[in-house]
């Protein structure tokens, strides 16, 4: 169908789109003009089933009345308040609501505007925490291969995606990486957490031996790596990582930007896996993706280490103009209320077995070499075309869009993370359409 030129501008050249093949896109643009519930409406009039909750963020689905109304009301009441040395009620209310939803012990909330900023904030808090306690030599940061921690310099330094790092210079110094936990062959087509790979956490002992624990501030990992293709932690892996960090006085940061807010069927992955970090980063589902906002949660021990010195002194020289922005706070409060009122995290857990079976029914579809899942997230890995990595999955993405479903691809992996309001009929539509797409792919 033709694009509706009344809603789509003729000149697309000015907007340099992020993480997008700009030249390809501008020849055949894909545009959404509205959204409701589980569906987007494309500019050519078609309904597109949202198989990815936007970018892993619209966990309550689209155009939710409570969230829309909260933003509308807030805009007419208090549009903006200075973020430093001043406050407004909704930011405090949201911090309390987030603490109440988070795993026990995550008592303090620092607001940011995105996942990337949450990561930078957590890394800085970790380094400053050690310094506040007289261990200023602890500055080294440990990330992981295939980790995604946003796109700012700290995040790409601890992150492990080569394409996101290699053209941006020397990055942060004093960074090391754990190996990733993806073991194809041993763990292929596992439903839920894989059996093999807990020993990979012991690599942290090797890094500690190399640099000395007294130089290491923090380890940052996604409890489940989302953006590099839904890589689940092997059974026992996170527990071992936690134990080694504790043994050496190293802080453990969980990047829960994707795994937070019900994606795995619990409020956060920390709760789901029963492993507590010292710092937790969030964003995306905090406001249902509607207004940019992120947050870092910290334990009392970390927060209290900063609360020293004269009372009139600023304790942490860090923050953003929009930290705890009133509109974002209002959206966040309405979002958390929506999750609670509709029991959406429990709903994700209830729907997870159906999702798992539907997803794994693609095992015999063409080109499929692995399937991974947990909660309401899943990945289907395709055999790459020799010499042309990413091409096959990208074609699947384009074909899927034409057939009315939104999926996401990373390398040759198709990732899906639908809104938690998904019904069985939507799962059937998503997986059935994807099967048709795969069967027709070269
Ligand atoms: N951390 C993780 C684990 C993420 O998945 C993402 C985004 N996909 C980010 C950080 C960065 O978030 P943002 O794009 O909001 O900066």
Boltz pocket constraint, residues with backbone or C-beta under 6 A from the ligand:
constraints:
  - pocket:
      binder: B
      contacts: [[A, 55], [A, 113], [A, 114], [A, 115], [A, 116], [A, 117], [A, 119], [A, 148], [A, 149], [A, 150], [A, 151], [A, 222], [A, 226], [A, 227], [A, 255], [A, 256], [A, 257], [A, 258], [A, 283], [A, 284]]
      max_distance: 6.0
